Amino acid sequence: LTTPRLRQLIAGAIEEHLNVNDPSVESRRSTRWLQRNEIARFYYHRSRKVMPRLKNKLRL
């Protein structure tokens, strides 16, 4: 869990408490944000024709 992700979850909880956003909107926004990060990570390595490193939680 990263700091920006934690900040986003806290902001989402506050918005939900104030009935500003629907929880499904928050989950969709979070999912899109994580997908964009992963796509950017793979694009960076693909443009250099190298394999991306495994993330720490996926390493054996």
Backbone bond lengths (Angstrom), bond angles and torsions (degrees), N, CA, C in turn:
res aa  C-N    CA-C-N  psi(-1)  N-CA   C-N-CA  omega(-1)  CA-C   N-CA-C  phi
1 L - - - 1.454 - - 1.528 107.76 -
2 T 1.316 114.96 118.82 1.457 119.82 -177.11 1.524 110.79 -91.23
3 T 1.317 115.91 165.03 1.466 120.64 -179.67 1.525 112.34 -61.89
4 P 1.345 119.59 -46.22 1.466 118.08 178.31 1.523 112.51 -62.56
5 R 1.320 116.49 -36.33 1.473 120.32 179.19 1.530 109.96 -66.44
6 L 1.328 116.55 -42.55 1.459 120.93 178.61 1.524 110.73 -63.74
7 R 1.328 116.43 -42.74 1.461 120.80 178.17 1.529 110.77 -61.36
8 Q 1.329 115.92 -40.07 1.461 120.16 179.45 1.530 111.05 -66.81
9 L 1.317 117.45 -39.19 1.463 120.44 179.17 1.527 111.57 -66.95
10 I 1.328 116.73 -39.80 1.469 120.11 177.75 1.523 110.22 -64.91
11 A 1.337 116.33 -43.96 1.469 120.07 177.97 1.522 110.29 -62.27
12 G 1.325 116.99 -37.88 1.460 120.52 178.23 1.516 111.97 -65.16
13 A 1.338 116.58 -38.40 1.465 119.67 178.48 1.526 111.04 -66.14
14 I 1.329 116.28 -39.44 1.470 119.84 177.75 1.523 110.37 -65.97
15 E 1.334 116.72 -43.84 1.466 120.25 179.16 1.524 110.97 -62.82
16 E 1.335 116.11 -38.35 1.467 119.44 178.94 1.527 110.42 -66.10
17 H 1.322 116.83 -40.36 1.462 120.83 179.33 1.528 111.24 -63.60
18 L 1.322 116.23 -35.48 1.462 121.13 179.17 1.532 112.30 -87.10
19 N 1.330 116.62 4.08 1.469 123.52 -178.98 1.525 112.32 56.55
20 V 1.333 116.03 41.42 1.462 120.63 178.87 1.523 110.29 -87.93
21 N 1.308 117.40 -47.57 1.463 122.02 -177.83 1.517 111.01 -124.00
22 D 1.300 114.62 155.56 1.454 122.54 175.57 1.537 108.25 -80.73
23 P 1.336 119.85 143.15 1.471 120.35 178.94 1.530 113.10 -58.83
24 S 1.335 117.65 -31.52 1.463 119.23 178.86 1.526 110.92 -66.02
25 V 1.321 117.01 -32.68 1.468 120.83 177.21 1.526 109.41 -65.92
26 E 1.316 116.48 -42.38 1.463 120.75 179.41 1.523 111.16 -62.73
27 S 1.325 117.62 -44.91 1.461 119.76 -178.72 1.519 110.91 -66.50
28 R 1.326 117.29 -37.71 1.461 120.49 178.76 1.530 110.39 -66.69
29 R 1.334 117.08 -41.51 1.463 121.28 178.63 1.522 110.26 -62.79
30 S 1.318 116.59 -42.92 1.455 121.15 -179.88 1.524 110.92 -64.53
31 T 1.321 116.59 -42.68 1.457 120.97 -179.97 1.522 110.86 -63.55
32 R 1.322 116.97 -43.74 1.465 120.22 178.97 1.521 110.96 -62.24
33 W 1.329 117.12 -40.36 1.457 121.58 -179.47 1.533 110.42 -62.57
34 L 1.339 116.79 -45.31 1.458 120.51 179.88 1.524 111.37 -66.76
35 Q 1.329 117.52 -38.45 1.458 120.74 178.69 1.524 111.04 -64.53
36 R 1.328 117.58 -41.69 1.468 120.59 178.30 1.523 110.82 -61.34
37 N 1.318 117.02 -39.67 1.465 120.14 178.44 1.523 111.30 -63.81
38 E 1.327 116.79 -43.06 1.460 120.20 -179.93 1.526 111.29 -66.91
39 I 1.321 117.23 -41.97 1.464 120.34 178.99 1.522 109.97 -62.57
40 A 1.318 117.32 -41.05 1.467 121.00 178.46 1.521 110.75 -64.35
41 R 1.314 117.30 -38.86 1.471 121.05 179.40 1.522 110.70 -63.85
42 F 1.332 116.88 -44.48 1.458 120.03 -179.92 1.524 111.49 -70.32
43 Y 1.324 117.62 -36.85 1.465 120.43 179.09 1.520 110.51 -63.71
44 Y 1.317 117.62 -40.22 1.461 122.17 179.02 1.525 110.07 -57.19
45 H 1.326 117.12 -47.07 1.459 120.55 -177.85 1.524 111.64 -75.19
46 R 1.311 116.76 -36.12 1.462 119.56 -179.14 1.526 110.86 -65.28
47 S 1.320 117.39 -38.06 1.461 120.51 179.76 1.526 111.47 -66.13
48 R 1.325 117.81 -21.96 1.461 122.27 178.34 1.522 112.22 -101.68
49 K 1.326 116.54 1.68 1.466 123.94 177.62 1.529 112.16 57.70
50 V 1.318 115.88 44.67 1.462 122.00 174.15 1.525 108.30 -129.67
51 M 1.309 115.56 159.64 1.460 119.92 178.55 1.528 109.48 -83.18
52 P 1.330 117.99 137.87 1.465 119.38 177.35 1.522 110.67 -70.42
53 R 1.321 115.65 148.18 1.458 120.16 177.41 1.513 109.53 -71.58
54 L 1.313 115.57 152.48 1.455 119.86 175.20 1.518 109.31 -71.75
55 K 1.304 115.84 146.95 1.459 119.17 175.84 1.526 108.54 -71.91
56 N 1.319 117.25 158.44 1.464 121.92 -175.45 1.515 112.75 -55.51
57 K 1.323 118.05 -40.68 1.457 119.27 -177.01 1.524 112.53 -72.57
58 L 1.349 117.85 -14.77 1.453 121.01 179.87 1.517 112.66 -97.05
59 R 1.333 117.41 -10.36 1.457 120.52 -178.90 1.515 110.26 -72.86
60 L 1.325 115.19 149.91 1.469 119.96 179.29 1.502 111.30 -89.40
